[in-house]
């Protein structure tokens, strides 16, 4: 199976300048292109532009497709305005592809990264190639889940899973790496519910991108603002040692 891909970033194109769907592969028609553009993160969309870890994002594209994407800082914008150029590589997944990997986008991401398909182009090529997606899910990878349970205890992660299944919008407050938390969380979400949970590990919350699960900024005042919103459920995860009053450095994995 081959899956289409696209790049959304800021550049001076032949017709328009600024953030746009800069390149696509075969398999992305006009309707998919419009959907991808509407979800595309533009200037100042990242919670932390200094981090080397890209934001992992997952959301539906109409009734039959889903987008798994990676968003990162990629140098300066062509316009020279302050802030980094935001660069997003998007992979378009049909339901069949996700079904082969237990509806788990993190398993697909692992395959994409292992094959060296995740890349940032200094110069965006005029055309992209679709990429092969080989293999399928094997035995469940529980290592990350076990690590999170050791750091959090069983109840907090279960509470997060319950909130995600019961609420339409969940903001996570935690010092732990969001990618590790979300990857572990996916092992607790029933297979048939996984495709209904859109998420981002590092993009700012925005009505333009209505992710079901997102990360809150570290600013306490901003977190309190979210707590006052009736349409957002805020879940705080603290490592067990922090709960017991001991400072714990979070894992970098």
PAZAPA-4460 file (N, C-alpha, C; in steps of 0.05 Angstrom, whole numbers, plus 32768, in hexadecimal, padded with zeros to 4 digits):
% residues 253
    n_x    n_y    n_z   ca_x   ca_y   ca_z    c_x    c_y    c_z   seq   type   mol
   8011   7FE8   8000   8000   8000   8000   8012   8019   8000     1      X     A
   8009   802D   7FF0   8017   8046   7FF0   8004   805C   7FFA     2      X     A
   800F   806E   800A   7FFF   8083   8015   8008   809E   800B     3      X     A
   7FF5   80B0   8005   7FFC   80CB   7FFB   8008   80DC   8012     4      X     A
   8017   80F0   800A   8021   8103   801D   8020   811F   8012     5      X     A
   8023   8133   8025   8023   814F   801D   8034   815E   8030     6      X     A
   803B   8177   8028   804A   8189   8039   803A   81A3   803B     7      X     A
   8036   81AC   8054   8029   81C6   8059   803D   81D8   8067     8      X     A
   8044   81EE   805B   8057   8201   8067   8055   821C   805A     9      X     A
   8067   822E   8061   8066   8249   8057   807B   824C   8041    10      X     A
   8073   8256   802A   8085   825C   8014   8078   826F   8001    11      X     A
   8089   8279   7FEF   807F   828B   7FDA   807A   8279   7FC1    12      X     A
   8060   8273   7FBD   8059   8261   7FA7   8054   8271   7F8D    13      X     A
   804E   8262   7F78   8049   826E   7F5E   802F   827F   7F5E    14      X     A
   801B   8276   7F6E   8002   8284   7F6F   7FFE   8294   7F89    15      X     A
   8006   8289   7F9F   8002   8297   7FB9   801C   8295   7FC9    16      X     A
   801E   82A6   7FDD   8034   82A5   7FF0   8029   82A2   800C    17      X     A
   8038   8294   801D   802F   828F   8038   802B   8271   803D    18      X     A
   801C   826B   8052   8017   824F   8058   8004   8242   8045    19      X     A
   800B   822B   803B   7FFC   821E   8026   8003   8200   8024    20      X     A
   7FF3   81F1   8016   7FFA   81D6   800F   800F   81D8   7FF9    21      X     A
   8028   81D6   8001   803E   81DC   7FF0   8045   81C7   7FDC    22      X     A
   803F   81AD   7FE3   8045   8197   7FD1   8034   817F   7FD8    23      X     A
   802C   8170   7FC4   801C   8158   7FC9   8026   8141   7FB7    24      X     A
   801E   8129   7FBE   8024   8112   7FAD   800A   8109   7F9F    25      X     A
   800D   80F5   7F8E   7FF5   80E9   7F82   7FE3   80DE   7F98    26      X     A
   7FC9   80DF   7F93   7FB6   80D4   7FA7   7FA9   80EA   7FB7    27      X     A
   7FB2   8103   7FB4   7FA5   8119   7FC3   7F95   8129   7FAF    28      X     A
   7F7A   8126   7FAF   7F69   8135   7F9D   7F62   8150   7FA9    29      X     A
   7F52   815F   7F9B   7F4B   817A   7FA4   7F3D   817A   7FBF    30      X     A
   7F2C   8167   7FC3   7F1D   8166   7FDD   7F30   8161   7FF4    31      X     A
   7F42   814D   7FF1   7F56   8148   8006   7F68   8160   800A    32      X     A
   7F70   816D   7FF4   7F81   8184   7FF6   7F74   819A   8007    33      X     A
   7F5A   819F   8002   7F4B   81B3   8012   7F4B   81AB   802F    34      X     A
   7F46   8192   8035   7F45   8189   8051   7F60   818D   805E    35      X     A
   7F75   8185   8051   7F90   8188   805C   7F97   81A5   8061    36      X     A
   7F8F   81B6   804F   7F95   81D2   8052   7F86   81DE   806A    37      X     A
   7F6D   81D5   806E   7F5E   81E0   8084   7F6A   81D8   809F    38      X     A
   7F78   81C2   80A1   7F84   81B9   80BA   7FA1   81C2   80BC    39      X     A
   7FAC   81CD   80A7   7FC9   81D4   80A6   7FD1   81E9   80BB    40      X     A
   7FE5   81E3   80CC   7FEE   81F6   80E0   8000   820C   80D4    41      X     A
   7FFA   8225   80DA   8008   823C   80CF   801B   8248   80E4    42      X     A
   8021   8261   80E0   8035   826F   80F1   802C   826E   810F    43      X     A
   8040   8269   8120   803B   8269   813D   8028   8253   8146    44      X     A
   8027   823D   8138   8015   8227   8140   8020   8214   8154    45      X     A
   803B   8213   8156   8047   8200   8169   8048   820B   8185    46      X     A
   8043   81FA   8199   8045   8202   81B4   8062   820A   81BB    47      X     A
   8075   81FB   81B0   8091   8200   81B6   80A1   81FE   819C    48      X     A
   80A9   8215   8191   80B8   8214   8178   80D5   820B   817B    49      X     A
   80DF   820A   8194   80FB   8204   8199   8100   81E6   819B    50      X     A
   80EA   81D6   819F   80EE   81B9   81A2   80F6   81AC   8188    51      X     A
   8107   8197   818B   810F   8188   8173   80FA   8172   816D    52      X     A
   80E9   816B   8180   80D5   8157   817B   80BD   8163   816C    53      X     A
   80B6   8157   8155   809F   8162   8146   8085   815C   8154    54      X     A
   8071   816C   814F   8057   8166   8158   804B   8150   8147    55      X     A
   8040   813C   8154   8032   8126   8145   8014   812D   8146    56      X     A
   8008   812D   812E   7FEC   8134   812C   7FDC   811F   811D    57      X     A
   7FC3   811C   8125   7FB2   8107   8118   7F95   8111   8118    58      X     A
   7F88   8111   8100   7F6D   811A   80FE   7F5F   810F   80E5    59      X     A
   7F45   810F   80E4   7F37   8104   80CD   7F38   8117   80B5    60      X     A
   7F35   810B   809E   7F33   811A   8085   7F1A   810F   8077    61      X     A
   7F03   811C   807C   7EEB   8111   8070   7EE4   80F7   807D    62      X     A
   7ED2   80E7   8070   7EC9   80CE   807C   7EDC   80B6   8078    63      X     A
   7EEF   80B8   8065   7EFD   80A0   805E   7F1B   80A1   8062    64      X     A
   7F26   80B8   8069   7F43   80BB   806B   7F4A   80CA   8085    65      X     A
   7F64   80C7   808D   7F6E   80D4   80A5   7F89   80DF   809E    66      X     A
   7F91   80F4   80AD   7FAB   8100   80A9   7FBC   80FB   80C2    67      X     A
   7FD4   80F0   80BD   7FE9   80EE   80D2   7FFF   8102   80C9    68      X     A
   8006   8115   80DA   8019   8129   80D2   802D   812F   80E7    69      X     A
   8043   813B   80DE   8059   8143   80F0   805E   8161   80EB    70      X     A
   805D   8171   8100   8061   818E   80FE   8079   8196   810E    71      X     A
   808B   81A6   8101   80A3   81AF   810F   80AB   81CB   8105    72      X     A
   80BF   81D6   8113   80CB   81EF   810A   80DF   81E9   80F5    73      X     A
   80E0   81F9   80E0   80F3   81F4   80CA   80FE   820E   80BF    74      X     A
   8110   821A   80CF   811D   8232   80C6   810B   824B   80C7    75      X     A
   8114   825F   80B9   8105   8279   80B8   80F1   827A   80A1    76      X     A
   80DC   8289   80A4   80C9   828D   808F   80D5   829D   8078    77      X     A
   80CB   8299   8060   80D5   82A8   8049   80D0   82C6   804C    78      X     A
   80BB   82CD   805B   80B4   82E9   805F   80C5   82F7   8074    79      X     A
   80D6   82E8   8082   80E8   82F2   8097   80D9   82FD   80AF    80      X     A
   80C0   82F6   80B3   80B2   82FF   80CB   80BC   82EE   80E2    81      X     A
   80B8   82F8   80FA   80C2   82EA   8112   80B5   82CF   8116    82      X     A
   80C4   82BD   8122   80B9   82A2   8126   80C2   828F   8111    83      X     A
   80C0   8275   8117   80CA   8261   8105   80B5   825A   80EF    84      X     A
   80BF   8250   80D9   80AE   8245   80C4   80A3   822B   80CF    85      X     A
   8089   8227   80CE   807C   820F   80D7   8079   81FC   80BF    86      X     A
   8082   81E4   80C2   8084   81D1   80AC   8075   81B7   80B4    87      X     A
   8062   81AE   80A4   8053   8196   80AA   8053   8183   8093    88      X     A
   805C   816A   8099   805B   8154   8086   8042   8144   808D    89      X     A
   8031   8140   8079   8017   8133   807D   8016   8118   806E    90      X     A
   800C   8104   807B   8008   80EA   806F   7FEA   80E3   806F    91      X     A
   7FDF   80DD   8058   7FC3   80D7   8056   7FBE   80B9   8057    92      X     A
   7FAE   80B1   806B   7FAB   8095   8071   7F8E   808D   806C    93      X     A
   7F89   8079   805B   7F6E   806E   805A   7F68   805C   8072    94      X     A
   7F4F   8056   8076   7F47   8045   808D   7F56   802A   808C    95      X     A
   7F5A   8020   8074   7F67   8006   8071   7F83   8006   807D    96      X     A
   7F91   801C   8078   7FAD   801E   8083   7FAC   801E   80A1    97      X     A
   7F9A   802D   80AD   7F99   802E   80CA   7F90   8013   80D5    98      X     A
   7F7E   8006   80C8   7F74   7FEC   80D2   7F8B   7FD8   80D4    99      X     A
   7F9E   7FD9   80C1   7FB4   7FC7   80C1   7FC6   7FCB   80D9   100      X     A
   7FC5   7FE4   80E4   7FD6   7FEB   80FB   7FC5   7FF0   8114   101      X     A
   7FAF   7FE1   8117   7F9E   7FE2   812F   7F94   7FFF   8134   102      X     A
   7F8F   800E   811F   7F85   8029   8121   7F97   803A   8133   103      X     A
   7FB1   8035   8132   7FC4   8042   8143   7FD7   8052   8132   104      X     A
   7FD4   806D   8131   7FE6   807D   8121   8003   807D   812A   105      X     A
   8007   8077   8144   8023   8076   814D   8032   805E   8142   106      X     A
   8024   8048   813D   8031   8031   8130   8038   8038   8113   107      X     A
   8027   8046   8105   802D   804E   80EA   8044   8062   80E9   108      X     A
   8044   8074   80FC   805A   8088   80FD   8075   807A   8101   109      X     A
   8075   8065   8111   808E   8056   8116   8098   804A   80FC   110      X     A
   8086   8040   80EC   808E   8034   80D2   8099   804A   80BF   111      X     A
   808B   8060   80BE   8093   8076   80AD   80AF   8080   80B5   112      X     A
   80B3   8084   80CF   80CD   808E   80D8   80E3   807A   80D4   113      X     A
   80DD   8060   80D8   80F2   804B   80D5   80FB   8049   80B8   114      X     A
   80E8   8050   80A5   80EF   804E   8089   80FB   8068   807F   115      X     A
   80FF   807C   8091   810B   8095   8089   80F9   80A7   8078   116      X     A
   80DF   80A4   807B   80CC   80B3   806A   80C4   80CE   8076   117      X     A
   80CA   80D2   808F   80C5   80EB   809C   80DC   80FE   8097   118      X     A
   80D7   8114   8089   80ED   8125   8081   80E4   8142   807E   119      X     A
   80F6   8155   8083   80F1   8171   807E   8102   817B   8067   120      X     A
   80F6   8186   8053   8105   8190   803B   810B   81AD   803F   121      X     A
   8124   81B4   803C   812C   81D1   803C   811E   81DF   8024   122      X     A
   811E   81D2   800E   8110   81DC   7FF6   80FA   81C8   7FF0   123      X     A
   80E1   81D2   7FF2   80CA   81C0   7FED   80CA   81B8   7FD0   124      X     A
   80CA   819D   7FCA   80C9   8195   7FAE   80AE   819A   7FA2   125      X     A
   80AD   819E   7F87   8094   81A4   7F7A   807F   818D   7F7C   126      X     A
   808A   8175   7F7F   8078   815D   7F7F   8084   8148   7F92   127      X     A
   8072   813B   7FA1   807B   8126   7FB3   8072   810B   7FA9   128      X     A
   807F   80F6   7FB4   8077   80DB   7FAD   8067   80CF   7FC4   129      X     A
   8053   80BF   7FBE   8046   80B0   7FD3   805A   809C   7FDF   130      X     A
   8055   8093   7FF7   8069   8082   8004   805D   8067   800A   131      X     A
   806E   8052   8009   8064   8037   8010   8060   8034   802E   132      X     A
   804A   8027   8035   8045   8020   8051   8044   8002   8053   133      X     A
   8058   7FF6   805F   805B   7FD9   8060   8056   7FCF   807C   134      X     A
   804F   7FB6   807E   804C   7FA9   8098   8030   7FAD   80A3   135      X     A
   802D   7FA5   80BC   8015   7FA8   80CB   801B   7FA5   80E8   136      X     A
   8008   7FAB   80F9   800D   7FA9   8116   8012   7F8C   811E   137      X     A
   8026   7F88   812F   802B   7F6E   813A   8020   7F6D   8157   138      X     A
   802F   7F62   8168   8027   7F62   8184   8028   7F7F   818F   139      X     A
   8016   7F85   81A0   8014   7FA1   81AB   802E   7FA8   81B9   140      X     A
   8037   7FC0   81B3   804F   7FCB   81C0   8047   7FD8   81DA   141      X     A
   804C   7FCA   81F0   8043   7FD3   820A   8059   7FE1   821A   142      X     A
   8071   7FE3   820E   8088   7FEE   821D   8082   800B   8226   143      X     A
   8078   801B   8213   8072   8037   821A   805C   8039   822E   144      X     A
   8048   8028   822C   8032   8028   823F   803C   8021   825B   145      X     A
   804D   800D   825D   8058   8005   8277   8069   801C   8283   146      X     A
   8078   802A   8272   8088   8040   827C   8077   8056   8287   147      X     A
   8061   805D   8278   804F   8072   8282   8041   8069   829B   148      X     A
   8039   8050   829D   802C   8047   82B6   803F   8048   82CE   149      X     A
   8059   8043   82C9   806D   8045   82DE   806F   8062   82E8   150      X     A
   806E   8075   82D5   8072   8091   82DC   8058   809E   82E8   151      X     A
   8041   8094   82DF   8028   80A1   82E6   8018   8091   82FA   152      X     A
   801B   8076   82F9   8008   8065   8307   7FF0   805F   82F4   153      X     A
   7FE0   804B   82FA   7FCB   8043   82E7   7FB4   8056   82E5   154      X     A
   7FAC   8063   82FA   7F93   8072   82FA   7F94   808B   82E9   155      X     A
   7FAA   809C   82EA   7FA9   80B4   82D9   7FA7   80AF   82BB   156      X     A
   7FB5   809B   82B1   7FB3   8096   8294   7F98   808B   828D   157      X     A
   7F8C   807B   829F   7F71   8071   829A   7F5D   8088   829A   158      X     A
   7F61   809B   82AC   7F50   80B2   82AD   7F51   80C3   8293   159      X     A
   7F6A   80C5   8288   7F6D   80D3   826F   7F5E   80C5   8259   160      X     A
   7F60   80AB   8258   7F52   809B   8243   7F34   809F   8246   161      X     A
   7F2A   809F   825E   7F0D   80A3   8263   7F05   80BE   8259   162      X     A
   7F15   80D3   825F   7F0E   80EE   8257   7F0D   80F0   8239   163      X     A
   7F20   80E4   822B   7F22   80E5   820E   7F09   80D8   8202   164      X     A
   7F00   80C2   820D   7EE9   80B4   8202   7ECF   80C2   8209   165      X     A
   7ECE   80D1   821E   7EB5   80DE   8226   7EB3   80FB   821E   166      X     A
   7EC9   8108   8217   7EC8   8125   8211   7ED0   812A   81F4   167      X     A
   7EC6   8140   81EA   7ECD   8147   81CE   7EE6   8158   81CC   168      X     A
   7EF0   8162   81E3   7F08   8173   81E3   7F16   816F   81FD   169      X     A
   7F2F   8165   81FC   7F3E   815F   8215   7F5A   816C   8212   170      X     A
   7F60   817C   8227   7F7A   8189   8228   7F8B   817C   823D   171      X     A
   7FA3   8173   8235   7FB6   8166   8248   7FC9   8179   8253   172      X     A
   7FCC   8179   826E   7FE0   8189   827C   7FF4   8175   8289   173      X     A
   800D   8176   8280   8020   8163   828B   803C   816B   8283   174      X     A
   8050   8163   8294   806C   8168   828D   8077   8151   827D   175      X     A
   8069   813B   827B   8072   8124   826C   8070   8129   824E   176      X     A
   8081   811C   823E   8080   811F   8220   8065   8116   8216   177      X     A
   8057   8128   8208   803C   8121   81FE   803C   8109   81EC   178      X     A
   8050   8107   81DB   8050   80F0   81C8   8051   80D5   81D7   179      X     A
   8061   80D4   81ED   8062   80BB   81FC   8048   80B6   820A   180      X     A
   803B   80CB   8215   8022   80C7   8223   800C   80BE   820F   181      X     A
   800A   80CB   81F8   7FF5   80C4   81E5   7FFA   80A8   81DA   182      X     A
   8013   80A1   81D5   8018   8086   81CA   8010   8071   81DE   183      X     A
   8015   8075   81F8   800D   8063   820D   7FEE   8063   820F   184      X     A
   7FE2   807A   820D   7FC5   807D   820F   7FB7   806C   81FA   185      X     A
   7FC3   806A   81E2   7FB5   805C   81CC   7FB1   803F   81D3   186      X     A
   7FC2   8033   81E4   7FBF   8018   81EC   7FA6   8014   81FE   187      X     A
   7F9C   802A   820A   7F85   8028   821C   7F6B   8030   820E   188      X     A
   7F6C   803A   81F6   7F54   8042   81E7   7F4B   802A   81D7   189      X     A
   7F32   8022   81D8   7F28   800C   81C9   7F2D   800F   81AB   190      X     A
   7F33   7FF9   819D   7F3A   7FFA   8181   7F25   8009   8171   191      X     A
   7F0C   8004   8176   7EF7   8010   8166   7EF3   802E   816B   192      X     A
   7EFF   8038   8181   7EFC   8055   8187   7F14   8065   817E   193      X     A
   7F2A   8059   8176   7F43   8067   8172   7F41   807C   815B   194      X     A
   7F33   8075   8146   7F32   8088   8130   7F21   80A1   8135   195      X     A
   7F12   80A0   814B   7F01   80B8   8152   7F11   80CC   8163   196      X     A
   7F2A   80C5   816A   7F39   80D6   817C   7F4F   80E4   816C   197      X     A
   7F4A   80FD   8164   7F5E   810D   8157   7F70   8119   816D   198      X     A
   7F89   811E   8166   7F9C   8129   817B   7FB3   8138   816F   199      X     A
   7FBF   8148   817F   7FD8   8155   8179   7FEA   8155   8192   200      X     A
   8003   8150   818E   8015   814F   81A5   8024   816A   81A9   201      X     A
   8021   817D   8196   8030   8196   8199   8026   81AE   818C   202      X     A
   800D   81AD   817F   8002   81C5   8173   7FF0   81D4   8187   203      X     A
   7FEF   81EE   8185   7FDE   81FE   8195   7FC1   81F7   818F   204      X     A
   7FB0   81F9   81A4   7F94   81F5   81A0   7F88   820B   818F   205      X     A
   7F78   8203   817B   7F6D   8216   8169   7F52   820C   815E   206      X     A
   7F3E   821D   815C   7F24   8215   8150   7F27   820B   8134   207      X     A
   7F3C   8214   8126   7F41   820B   810A   7F49   81EE   810A   208      X     A
   7F54   81E5   811F   7F5E   81C9   8121   7F52   81BC   813A   209      X     A
   7F39   81B3   8138   7F2B   81A9   8150   7F33   818D   8158   210      X     A
   7F4C   818B   8161   7F56   8171   816B   7F46   816A   8185   211      X     A
   7F41   8150   8187   7F33   8147   819F   7F45   8146   81B8   212      X     A
   7F5F   8141   81B3   7F72   813F   81C9   7F8A   8151   81C1   213      X     A
   7F91   8163   81D3   7FA7   8176   81CE   7FB6   817C   81E8   214      X     A
   7FCD   8189   81E6   7FDE   818F   81FD   7FDA   81AC   8204   215      X     A
   7FD8   81B1   821E   7FD5   81CD   8228   7FF0   81DA   822B   216      X     A
   7FF2   81F4   8227   800B   8203   822C   8013   8200   8249   217      X     A
   802C   8204   824F   8036   8202   826A   802F   8219   827C   218      X     A
   8027   822F   8270   8020   8247   827F   8007   8241   8291   219      X     A
   800A   8244   82AC   7FF4   823E   82BE   7FDB   824F   82B8   220      X     A
   7FDF   8268   82B1   7FC8   827A   82AC   7FB8   8270   8294   221      X     A
   7FC6   8267   827F   7FB9   825D   8267   7FAA   8244   826E   222      X     A
   7FB6   8232   827E   7FA8   821A   8286   7F8F   821F   8295   223      X     A
   7F90   8233   82A6   7F78   823A   82B5   7F61   8244   82A3   224      X     A
   7F69   8252   828D   7F55   825B   827A   7F47   8243   826D   225      X     A
   7F56   822E   8267   7F4A   8216   825B   7F38   8208   826F   226      X     A
   7F40   8208   8288   7F30   81FB   829D   7F15   8209   82A0   227      X     A
   7F14   8222   829A   7EFB   8230   829C   7EE8   822C   8284   228      X     A
   7EF3   8220   826F   7EE2   821B   8257   7ED1   8202   825A   229      X     A
   7EB8   8205   8257   7EA5   81EE   825C   7EA8   81D9   8246   230      X     A
   7EB3   81E0   822F   7EB4   81CD   8219   7ECF   81BE   8218   231      X     A
   7EE1   81C3   822B   7EFB   81B6   822C   7EFE   81A8   8247   232      X     A
   7F06   818E   8246   7F0D   817F   825E   7F2B   817F   8262   233      X     A
   7F34   818A   8278   7F51   818C   827E   7F59   8174   828F   234      X     A
   7F6D   8166   8287   7F78   814F   8296   7F95   8155   829C   235      X     A
   7F9C   8153   82B6   7FB8   8158   82BE   7FC5   813D   82C5   236      X     A
   7FDC   8138   82BA   7FEB   8120   82C0   8005   8127   82CD   237      X     A
   8009   811D   82E5   8022   8122   82F4   8030   8108   82F8   238      X     A
   804A   8106   82F3   8059   80EE   82FA   8055   80E8   8318   239      X     A
   8056   80CE   831F   8052   80C5   833A   8064   80D4   834E   240      X     A
   807D   80D7   8347   8090   80E4   8359   8089   8101   835D   241      X     A
   807D   810F   8349   8074   812A   834C   805C   812B   835F   242      X     A
   804A   8117   835B   8033   8116   836D   803B   8113   838A   243      X     A
   8051   8105   838E   805B   8101   83A9   806D   8117   83B3   244      X     A
   806F   812C   83A4   807F   8143   83AC   809C   8141   83A6   245      X     A
   80A4   812F   8394   80C0   812C   838C   80C2   8135   836E   246      X     A
   80D7   8144   8368   80DB   814C   834D   80E5   8135   833C   247      X     A
   80D8   8131   8325   80E0   811B   8313   80E5   8127   82F7   248      X     A
   80FB   8120   82EB   8100   8128   82D0   80F2   8115   82BD   249      X     A
   80E1   8120   82AB   80D2   810F   8299   80E4   8101   8285   250      X     A
   80DC   80E9   827D   80EB   80DA   8269   80EC   80E9   824F   251      X     A
   8102   80E7   8241   8105   80F5   8227   80FB   80E4   8210   252      X     A
   80F3   80CB   8216   80EB   80BA   8200   80CF   80C0   81F7   253      X     A
***
